[in-house]
């Protein structure tokens, strides 16, 4: 039994071609996100999708920190994922799992994108207050992450200091360093 290729090949490049993502692929990515599991089936996630050249793309782009703007400018799609922090399905107050659940939806989106040959790069480097204001989010809703999506380009299109970061998949920690049994730091024998 092997880990699926879609997981093994997933990578977050910064060099994107300007080629648009077909709408049917974008719809499949968002449909996969919609199907993610969530606490009490709340489905707290919201996605604001900007296609290069439209107002939504520009609004999302303007919330990015300067470093991210330097490379994300080439991405044909920018998506802001936000989540509702209170339960709406059942009136029981705060949803402590909103960020976890929204993150799962983003993971489903990202893996489906990779399956379709589309690369994604998730960014936490953006102004959440500015983003919330730009999209007039309700008080109980918070921006979580911005996702650049598109087809991978050659790193040479990037400024040199950013191109140097495009070295392919990053090293991952070993299972022994993250999987424990009855005590922290004591690896589980698998």
N, C-alpha and C positions, 0 to 999 in steps of 0.2 A: 504494500500500500504506500502511496506517495502523496506528498503535498501537491495540490493542484497547481499547474503552471501559472494560472492567473495570479496566485499569491506569490510564487517564486519570482515572477517577472515584474511584479509591481514595483515601481520606482517613482520618485517625485522629482522630475527634471525641472529646470528653470528655463530651458531653451525650448520655445514653442514656435511652430510654424503658424502663419496667419490663416491657413486653410480652415474654413468653417467645419464644424462638426455637423453631419447630417441630422436634421431634426428628429428623424426616427431613432437615431442613436441616443440623442439627448433625452428623448422621451423614455427610452428603455432604462437609461441610467436613473432617471427620476422615479420611474415605476419601481425599480429595484429598491430604491431608498424608501418608498412608500410601504413596501412589504416588510420592512425591518420589524423585529419584535420591540415591545416597549412595556414598561411597567403599567399594569392594569389596562393594557391596550390603549393607552392615552394618545400615542402617536403625537408627541409634542412638537415635532419638527416642522419648520417652514423653510422654504427655499425661494430665494429671490434670484432669478436667472437673468444675467446680462449677456447679450450677444454683441460682439465688437461693433461699435458704431451706433448702438442705441443708448438711450438715456440711462437705463438700468446699469449697463456695463460701466458707464462713466461715473455714476453715483458710487458704485462699489469700488472702482479704481481709486477714486478720490479719498476713500477712507484708509487705503493702504499706507503703511509706513514707507518712507522714501526708498529704502533698500528694496522692498518688494515691488515698488513701482518700476524700478529700473529694469526688471526682467518680466514682470507680469504684463507689461504694456503690449507684448506680443501675443498673449493668450487670446484665442478667439472667443472664449467663454469664461466669464467670472460668475461664480455662484456664491451667494452669502447664505449660510445655514444659520438659522436662529431657532430658539426653542421657547415654548411656553413653560413658565416655572410653576404654574398652578394646575391642578387637575380640573378638567372641564367635563370629563365623562361622568365622574362622581364628585359631588361637592364635598371633598375631604381636605381641601387646603393645598399646602405647598407640595410640589412634586420634587423630591430630592433626587430623583433619577433623570430629570429632564436632559441634563448635559450628556449623561451616559447614553441615554436612548437616542438623542440626536446624533451623537458620535457613531452609534451603530448604524444609523441610517446613512451617514456620510461614508462609512466603511462599505456598506452595500453598494452605494453609488460608485465609489472608487473602484471596487473590484469588478463591477459590471462594466465600467468604462474600460478597464484594462482588458477585459474579455473582448471588447469591441475594438481594441487597438488604440484607445484614447487614453492618454496619460493625464493624471491629476496631480496637483501639488496643493496641499492644504497649508493655510497660513493663519497663524495667530497674531501676526504683526500687523494689526490694523486698529483704528480708533473706534472702539465699540460704541462710545457715546455718539460720535458723529454718525456712525452707521444707523443706530437706533433712531436718531433724529431724521436722517435722510429718508428713511423708509416709514417714518411715523409709527414705530412699533408701540403697541400697548405697554403699559407699565410692567405687566407680568411676563413680558417677552424680551429675551436677550440675544443679541448676536453671539454666535459661538465661534465660527470659523469662516474663512473665505477660501474658496477652492478655485484655482486656475485649472482649466481643462483644455486639452488640445492635442495635437500631434507633435511628437518630439522633433526638434530641429537640431542642427549642429551647434555645439557650444560657441563656435566662432561668432555667432550673431550677438552674443552677450558682451557687455563690458568685460575687460580682462579679469578684474578681481572677482567677478561672478562666474565667468567661464571656468576659472580654476576650481570652482566648487563642483563642477559637473563631472564627477569621477565615477559615475555609475552607482549601483546599489551600495549602501553604507554597510559596514560590518554590524552584525547583530550580536547581542549578548548570548552566552551559552545558556542552555536549560538549567544547568547547575546553579547559575547565578540568579535565577528568577523563580524556580520551582522548588518549594520546600514541603516537608512533611510536618512533623509535630513541633518544629522549632525554627524560628527565623534564622536564616543563614546555614541551616543544615539541609543540604540538597536531598530531595526525594530520590530514592534509588529506582530509576525506571529501566 
